């Protein structure tokens, strides 16, 4: 864009003052004629149109100077193994969590690379989410069917997505296993059909439980009926994903080609070879909205997957506190699970998350001025995807300027699957990091003891990472 066009962007909404254009509630022929004349008057608009029509909006608003700045090298970089691939599934939250855990197994057993089974927790998550859904139906039998709560509960009862606390509950109950002991199935790598048929059954059963309630059945009778429903869910999952092992034997070789054989239950394997004290890990969020004051803890009503598990819990802090905690954890050699809105200002092929690398304001000659607070309030942005921080670049002034991201979209994007995030992008579109409590200040520790404020089920902080 030339200098004159840059000046125009300071006031992108230009009202036509021509008396020939009446201020009608509908789009008149005179208005359309004026719009076309305004467009044709700017040669830059015509050039932008030619570029976008031929190459698409995304390719036409890339700032290549920013790409050169965002190098895929970092002053702090952790050995993370080879990048994983969630394929056609919404299991990023599982992949990100398992990626943090497998690093511990690799270190303990001196392995070049390994993966923990992502199919195994998927099985248990679908089973537990089905049970969670039916329990929520039993708890809301007298709610109006056309009310907002029932609409929310029925909308997507066994979606693939999840939260850190939900994954922690699965691991506490079922443990983890190496990938070879329950490898991917067709439907674990492409979950659309499985989710579709489970959802169909769950909505049918929600209707039946509500109808039986109207007919006077007791809670015990309804829960007995629910048990038969859960048996069907288990059958459907075994057919689609395979039966999860109660115990297994895993054989591999370490970096020095030494043969290793391990026989264990999933819970034993987690305790001995992962060894994370899951209750020590907490979710810090950055939600700078007026309804969520900083330094308070929050939970979300009806958000979860394991009946009887721990509720999802967040501590809301300024964004710089999230960065400081993440850097401290990585300096100690441990990667960081985080959640962000990955579809905002990203270049997939380059594996780059940068506000300055994607410039629709230059292409369209209009500003996009919403703040992080406004984007949350007006549903423009929320957490949609979980990944893992495995490094950060600390500049000469002691501040971070870019972050190393381990994604789960395979090795064909970014640098062997590892992405770069600018620090500005972190501030604008990262919403959550999971941190060991030992990296928090005493003041932050004390904040965790507050009784959490309960948010509505449809609050943006109730979103799931896919």
C-alpha positions as CSV (number, residue, x, y, z in Angstrom):
1,X,0.0,0.0,0.0
2,X,1.2,3.6,-0.7
3,X,1.4,6.4,1.8
4,X,-2.0,7.8,0.9
5,X,-3.6,4.5,1.5
6,X,-1.9,4.1,4.9
7,X,-3.4,7.4,5.9
8,X,-6.9,6.2,4.9
9,X,-6.6,3.2,7.2
10,X,-6.6,5.6,10.2
11,X,-10.3,6.2,9.4
12,X,-11.3,3.1,7.4
13,X,-15.1,3.8,7.5
14,X,-15.7,6.6,5.0
15,X,-19.2,7.8,4.7
16,X,-20.3,9.0,1.3
17,X,-21.7,12.6,1.4
18,X,-23.1,12.6,-2.1
19,X,-26.7,13.9,-2.0
20,X,-27.6,11.5,-4.7
21,X,-27.4,8.6,-2.2
22,X,-30.3,8.6,0.1
23,X,-30.0,7.1,3.6
24,X,-32.3,4.2,3.0
25,X,-32.6,1.1,5.2
26,X,-32.2,-1.0,2.1
27,X,-29.4,-1.2,-0.4
28,X,-30.5,1.1,-3.2
29,X,-29.2,1.2,-6.8
30,X,-27.7,4.6,-6.1
31,X,-25.8,3.2,-3.1
32,X,-24.4,0.3,-5.1
33,X,-23.3,2.6,-7.9
34,X,-21.5,4.8,-5.4
35,X,-19.8,1.8,-3.8
36,X,-18.5,0.7,-7.2
37,X,-17.3,4.2,-8.1
38,X,-15.4,4.4,-4.7
39,X,-13.8,1.0,-5.3
40,X,-12.7,1.7,-8.9
41,X,-11.2,5.0,-7.9
42,X,-8.4,3.2,-6.0
43,X,-6.0,1.3,-8.2
44,X,-4.6,-0.5,-5.1
45,X,-8.1,-2.0,-4.5
46,X,-8.1,-3.4,-8.0
47,X,-4.6,-4.8,-7.5
48,X,-5.7,-6.4,-4.2
49,X,-8.7,-7.9,-5.9
50,X,-6.6,-9.4,-8.7
51,X,-4.2,-10.9,-6.2
52,X,-6.9,-12.3,-3.8
53,X,-9.1,-13.7,-6.6
54,X,-6.2,-15.6,-8.1
55,X,-4.3,-16.6,-4.9
56,X,-6.9,-16.4,-2.1
57,X,-7.1,-14.1,0.9
58,X,-4.6,-16.0,3.0
59,X,-1.7,-15.9,0.5
60,X,-2.4,-12.3,-0.5
61,X,-2.0,-10.8,3.0
62,X,1.2,-12.5,4.1
63,X,4.0,-10.2,5.4
64,X,7.2,-12.0,4.3
65,X,9.4,-9.6,6.4
66,X,7.8,-11.0,9.5
67,X,8.5,-14.6,8.4
68,X,12.2,-13.8,8.2
69,X,12.1,-12.4,11.7
70,X,10.3,-15.5,13.2
71,X,13.2,-17.9,12.9
72,X,12.8,-21.5,14.2
73,X,15.7,-21.3,16.7
74,X,15.4,-20.6,20.4
75,X,17.7,-19.8,23.4
76,X,15.8,-22.4,25.4
77,X,14.8,-25.6,23.5
78,X,13.7,-29.0,24.9
79,X,14.2,-32.4,23.3
80,X,10.7,-33.3,22.5
81,X,11.0,-36.3,20.2
82,X,9.3,-36.6,16.8
83,X,6.1,-34.7,16.2
84,X,2.8,-36.6,16.4
85,X,-0.3,-36.4,14.2
86,X,-3.9,-36.4,15.5
87,X,-5.1,-36.7,11.9
88,X,-8.9,-36.3,11.4
89,X,-9.7,-36.1,15.1
90,X,-10.2,-33.5,17.7
91,X,-7.7,-35.0,20.2
92,X,-5.2,-32.1,20.4
93,X,-5.7,-31.8,24.2
94,X,-4.8,-35.5,24.6
95,X,-1.8,-35.3,22.2
96,X,-0.5,-32.2,23.9
97,X,-0.8,-33.8,27.3
98,X,0.7,-37.1,26.2
99,X,3.6,-35.2,24.5
100,X,4.5,-33.7,27.9
101,X,4.3,-37.1,29.5
102,X,6.3,-39.1,26.9
103,X,9.3,-36.8,27.4
104,X,9.5,-38.2,31.0
105,X,9.4,-41.8,29.7
106,X,12.0,-41.0,27.0
107,X,14.3,-39.5,29.6
108,X,13.9,-42.3,32.1
109,X,14.4,-45.1,29.6
110,X,17.0,-43.2,27.5
111,X,14.9,-43.5,24.3
112,X,15.3,-41.6,21.0
113,X,11.6,-41.4,20.5
114,X,8.3,-43.0,21.7
115,X,4.6,-42.3,21.7
116,X,2.0,-43.0,24.3
117,X,-1.2,-44.4,22.9
118,X,-3.7,-41.7,22.0
119,X,-6.3,-44.3,21.1
120,X,-6.3,-45.6,24.7
121,X,-7.5,-42.4,26.4
122,X,-9.9,-41.7,23.5
123,X,-11.7,-45.0,24.4
124,X,-12.1,-44.0,28.0
125,X,-13.0,-40.4,27.3
126,X,-15.9,-41.4,25.0
127,X,-17.1,-43.9,27.6
128,X,-16.8,-41.4,30.4
129,X,-18.3,-38.5,28.4
130,X,-21.3,-40.8,27.6
131,X,-21.8,-41.5,31.3
132,X,-21.3,-37.8,32.2
133,X,-23.9,-36.8,29.6
134,X,-26.5,-39.3,30.9
135,X,-25.9,-38.3,34.5
136,X,-26.4,-34.7,33.5
137,X,-29.7,-35.7,31.9
138,X,-30.8,-37.4,35.1
139,X,-29.9,-34.2,37.0
140,X,-32.0,-32.0,34.7
141,X,-35.1,-34.1,34.0
142,X,-37.4,-31.2,34.9
143,X,-35.6,-28.6,32.8
144,X,-37.7,-27.4,29.8
145,X,-36.5,-29.1,26.7
146,X,-36.5,-25.9,24.7
147,X,-34.4,-24.0,27.4
148,X,-30.9,-22.9,26.9
149,X,-29.4,-25.4,29.3
150,X,-30.9,-28.4,27.6
151,X,-29.9,-27.0,24.2
152,X,-26.3,-26.8,25.5
153,X,-26.3,-30.3,27.0
154,X,-27.7,-31.9,23.8
155,X,-25.6,-29.9,21.4
156,X,-22.5,-32.1,21.3
157,X,-22.5,-34.6,24.1
158,X,-19.4,-36.6,23.1
159,X,-17.3,-34.1,21.2
160,X,-13.6,-35.0,20.8
161,X,-12.4,-31.9,22.5
162,X,-11.4,-31.5,26.1
163,X,-9.5,-29.7,28.9
164,X,-6.3,-30.4,30.9
165,X,-8.3,-31.3,34.1
166,X,-10.4,-33.7,32.1
167,X,-7.4,-35.5,30.8
168,X,-5.9,-35.6,34.3
169,X,-9.0,-37.3,35.5
170,X,-8.7,-40.0,32.8
171,X,-5.1,-40.7,33.6
172,X,-5.7,-40.9,37.4
173,X,-8.4,-43.5,36.7
174,X,-7.0,-45.5,33.7
175,X,-3.3,-44.7,33.5
176,X,-1.4,-44.5,30.1
177,X,0.2,-47.1,27.8
178,X,2.8,-47.1,25.0
179,X,1.2,-46.6,21.6
180,X,2.2,-50.1,20.3
181,X,0.1,-51.7,23.0
182,X,-3.1,-50.0,21.7
183,X,-2.3,-48.5,18.3
184,X,-4.5,-46.2,16.3
185,X,-7.6,-47.7,14.6
186,X,-9.3,-46.2,11.6
187,X,-11.9,-44.5,13.7
188,X,-9.5,-43.1,16.3
189,X,-7.7,-41.3,13.5
190,X,-11.0,-40.2,11.9
191,X,-13.6,-39.9,14.7
192,X,-16.5,-38.4,12.7
193,X,-18.5,-41.5,12.3
194,X,-18.0,-42.8,15.8
195,X,-19.0,-39.5,17.3
196,X,-22.0,-39.3,15.0
197,X,-23.5,-42.7,16.1
198,X,-22.7,-42.3,19.7
199,X,-24.4,-38.9,19.6
200,X,-27.5,-40.4,17.9
201,X,-27.8,-43.0,20.7
202,X,-27.2,-40.5,23.5
203,X,-29.9,-38.2,22.3
204,X,-32.3,-41.1,21.9
205,X,-31.5,-42.2,25.5
206,X,-31.9,-38.6,26.8
207,X,-35.4,-38.7,25.3
208,X,-36.2,-42.1,26.9
209,X,-34.9,-41.1,30.3
210,X,-37.0,-37.9,30.3
211,X,-40.1,-39.8,29.1
212,X,-39.6,-42.5,31.7
213,X,-39.4,-39.8,34.3
214,X,-42.7,-38.3,33.2
215,X,-44.2,-41.7,33.6
216,X,-43.1,-41.8,37.3
217,X,-40.0,-43.9,37.2
218,X,-37.6,-43.4,40.2
219,X,-34.0,-42.3,40.0
220,X,-32.8,-45.8,40.9
221,X,-35.0,-47.3,38.1
222,X,-33.6,-44.7,35.6
223,X,-30.0,-45.3,36.7
224,X,-30.5,-49.1,36.2
225,X,-31.7,-48.2,32.7
226,X,-28.7,-46.0,32.2
227,X,-26.4,-49.0,33.1
228,X,-27.8,-51.0,30.1
229,X,-27.2,-47.9,27.9
230,X,-23.6,-47.7,29.0
231,X,-23.1,-51.3,28.2
232,X,-24.1,-50.5,24.6
233,X,-21.7,-47.6,24.5
234,X,-18.9,-49.9,25.6
235,X,-19.8,-52.3,22.9
236,X,-19.7,-49.6,20.2
237,X,-16.4,-48.4,21.4
238,X,-14.8,-51.8,21.4
239,X,-16.0,-52.4,17.9
240,X,-14.6,-49.1,16.7
241,X,-11.4,-48.6,18.6
242,X,-10.5,-52.1,19.9
243,X,-10.6,-53.3,23.5
244,X,-8.2,-51.4,25.9
245,X,-5.7,-53.7,27.7
246,X,-6.0,-54.2,31.4
247,X,-2.2,-55.1,31.3
248,X,0.4,-55.3,28.6
249,X,4.0,-56.2,27.7
250,X,6.0,-53.6,25.8
251,X,9.3,-54.2,24.1
252,X,11.6,-51.6,22.7
253,X,15.3,-50.5,22.5
254,X,17.0,-47.5,23.9
255,X,19.5,-45.1,22.3
256,X,22.3,-47.6,22.9
257,X,20.3,-50.4,21.3
258,X,19.8,-52.0,24.6
259,X,16.6,-54.2,24.6
260,X,13.9,-53.3,27.1
261,X,10.8,-55.3,28.1
262,X,8.2,-53.9,30.4
263,X,5.1,-55.7,31.7
264,X,2.7,-53.6,33.7
265,X,-0.9,-52.3,34.1
266,X,-1.6,-48.9,32.6
267,X,-1.7,-47.4,36.1
268,X,1.6,-49.0,37.0
269,X,3.3,-47.8,33.9
270,X,2.1,-44.2,34.5
271,X,3.3,-44.2,38.1
272,X,6.7,-45.7,37.4
273,X,7.7,-44.2,34.0
274,X,5.7,-40.9,33.8
275,X,5.6,-40.2,37.5
276,X,3.7,-36.9,37.3
277,X,1.9,-35.8,40.4
278,X,-1.1,-34.6,38.5
279,X,-2.7,-32.7,41.4
280,X,0.4,-30.4,41.4
281,X,-0.5,-29.0,38.0
282,X,-2.9,-26.1,37.7
283,X,-4.5,-24.2,34.8
284,X,-3.6,-20.5,34.6
285,X,-5.9,-18.5,32.2
286,X,-5.8,-15.1,30.7
287,X,-9.4,-13.9,30.3
288,X,-9.2,-10.0,30.5
289,X,-13.0,-9.5,30.7
290,X,-14.9,-7.4,33.2
291,X,-17.0,-10.4,34.4
292,X,-13.8,-12.3,35.4
293,X,-11.5,-10.2,37.6
294,X,-7.9,-11.2,37.7
295,X,-6.6,-13.1,40.8
296,X,-9.8,-15.1,41.2
297,X,-10.4,-18.8,40.5
298,X,-13.2,-20.1,38.3
299,X,-15.0,-23.3,37.3
300,X,-17.6,-23.9,34.6
301,X,-20.9,-25.6,35.3
302,X,-21.4,-28.9,33.5
303,X,-17.9,-28.9,32.1
304,X,-16.2,-32.3,32.6
305,X,-16.0,-35.9,31.5
306,X,-15.5,-38.2,34.5
307,X,-18.4,-38.4,37.0
308,X,-16.8,-38.0,40.5
309,X,-13.7,-36.5,39.1
310,X,-12.2,-33.1,39.9
311,X,-14.0,-30.1,38.5
312,X,-12.2,-28.0,35.9
313,X,-10.5,-25.1,37.8
314,X,-8.8,-22.0,36.5
315,X,-6.8,-19.1,38.1
316,X,-7.2,-16.0,36.0
317,X,-4.0,-13.9,35.8
318,X,-2.5,-11.1,33.6
319,X,-0.8,-12.5,30.5
320,X,2.7,-11.7,31.7
321,X,2.2,-14.0,34.7
322,X,1.4,-16.9,32.3
323,X,4.6,-16.2,30.3
324,X,6.7,-16.0,33.4
325,X,5.4,-19.3,34.7
326,X,5.8,-21.0,31.4
327,X,9.4,-19.8,31.0
328,X,10.2,-21.0,34.6
329,X,8.9,-24.5,33.9
330,X,10.8,-24.8,30.6
331,X,14.0,-23.5,32.2
332,X,13.6,-26.5,34.6
333,X,13.5,-28.8,31.6
334,X,9.7,-29.4,31.4
335,X,7.4,-28.6,28.5
336,X,4.1,-26.7,28.9
337,X,0.6,-27.7,27.8
338,X,-1.3,-24.6,26.6
339,X,-4.5,-23.7,24.9
340,X,-5.0,-21.0,22.3
341,X,-7.1,-19.9,19.3
342,X,-5.0,-21.4,16.6
343,X,-7.1,-20.3,13.7
344,X,-6.2,-16.6,14.3
345,X,-3.4,-15.0,12.2
346,X,-1.6,-18.3,11.4
347,X,0.3,-19.6,8.4
348,X,-0.1,-23.4,8.4
349,X,2.5,-24.3,5.8
350,X,5.2,-22.2,7.5
351,X,4.0,-23.3,10.9
352,X,3.8,-19.6,12.1
353,X,1.5,-17.9,14.6
354,X,2.1,-14.2,14.2
355,X,-0.1,-11.1,14.3
356,X,2.3,-9.3,12.0
357,X,2.7,-12.1,9.5
358,X,-0.9,-12.1,8.4
359,X,-2.1,-8.6,7.4
360,X,-5.8,-8.5,6.3
361,X,-5.8,-4.8,7.3
362,X,-3.4,-4.1,4.4
363,X,-5.2,-6.2,1.9
364,X,-8.7,-4.9,2.7
365,X,-7.6,-1.4,3.7
366,X,-9.6,-1.6,7.0
367,X,-8.6,-2.1,10.6
368,X,-9.5,-5.1,12.8
369,X,-9.3,-3.3,16.1
370,X,-11.0,-5.6,18.6
371,X,-9.1,-6.2,21.8
372,X,-8.7,-9.6,23.4
373,X,-11.4,-8.6,25.9
374,X,-13.7,-7.6,23.1
375,X,-13.0,-10.7,21.1
376,X,-14.0,-12.9,24.1
377,X,-17.1,-10.8,24.8
378,X,-18.4,-10.9,21.3
379,X,-17.5,-14.5,20.5
380,X,-14.8,-13.7,18.0
381,X,-12.2,-15.8,19.8
382,X,-11.8,-18.4,22.4
383,X,-9.6,-21.4,23.1
384,X,-9.9,-23.9,20.3
385,X,-6.7,-25.9,20.2
386,X,-4.1,-27.3,22.7
387,X,-0.4,-27.7,21.9
388,X,2.9,-27.8,23.8
389,X,5.5,-25.2,24.5
390,X,9.0,-26.8,24.1
391,X,11.1,-23.7,23.9
392,X,11.3,-19.9,24.0
393,X,13.7,-17.3,22.7
394,X,14.9,-14.8,25.3
395,X,16.1,-11.6,23.7
396,X,19.0,-9.4,24.9
397,X,16.6,-7.3,27.0
398,X,15.6,-10.5,28.9
399,X,12.1,-10.7,27.5
400,X,10.7,-13.4,25.3
401,X,10.2,-12.6,21.6
402,X,9.1,-15.9,20.2
403,X,8.0,-19.4,21.4
404,X,8.7,-22.9,20.2
405,X,5.5,-24.9,19.7
406,X,5.1,-28.6,19.4
407,X,1.9,-29.2,17.4
408,X,0.1,-32.5,16.6
409,X,-0.6,-32.0,12.9
410,X,2.3,-34.1,11.6
411,X,5.8,-33.1,10.4
412,X,4.8,-31.6,7.0
413,X,4.1,-28.1,8.5
414,X,6.6,-25.9,10.2
415,X,10.1,-27.3,10.9
416,X,9.4,-31.0,11.2
417,X,6.1,-30.2,12.8
418,X,7.4,-27.6,15.2
419,X,5.9,-24.1,15.0
420,X,7.0,-20.6,15.9
421,X,4.7,-18.2,17.9
422,X,5.5,-14.6,18.2
423,X,5.3,-13.1,21.7
424,X,2.6,-10.7,20.5
425,X,0.5,-13.6,19.3
426,X,0.9,-15.2,22.7
427,X,-0.5,-12.1,24.3
428,X,-3.5,-11.9,22.0
429,X,-4.6,-15.5,21.4
430,X,-3.2,-17.7,24.2
431,X,-5.7,-18.3,26.9
432,X,-4.4,-21.1,29.1
433,X,-1.1,-22.7,30.3
434,X,-0.8,-25.7,32.7
435,X,1.9,-25.2,35.3
436,X,3.3,-27.1,38.2
437,X,2.4,-25.2,41.4
438,X,6.1,-25.0,42.4
439,X,6.7,-22.4,39.7
440,X,4.1,-20.1,41.1
441,X,4.6,-17.3,43.7
442,X,3.4,-17.7,47.2
443,X,0.7,-15.1,46.5
444,X,-0.5,-17.1,43.5
445,X,-0.5,-20.3,45.6
446,X,-2.8,-18.6,48.1
447,X,-5.1,-17.5,45.3
448,X,-5.6,-21.2,44.4
449,X,-7.3,-21.7,47.8
450,X,-10.2,-19.5,46.9
451,X,-13.6,-21.1,46.3
452,X,-14.0,-21.0,42.5
453,X,-16.6,-18.8,41.0
454,X,-19.0,-20.8,38.8
455,X,-19.3,-19.7,35.2
456,X,-22.3,-20.5,33.0
457,X,-21.9,-23.6,30.8
458,X,-21.7,-21.5,27.6
459,X,-19.0,-19.1,28.9
460,X,-16.0,-18.8,26.6
461,X,-13.8,-20.3,29.2
462,X,-15.9,-23.5,28.9
463,X,-14.6,-24.1,25.4
464,X,-12.9,-27.4,24.5
465,X,-9.6,-27.8,22.7
466,X,-9.9,-29.8,19.5
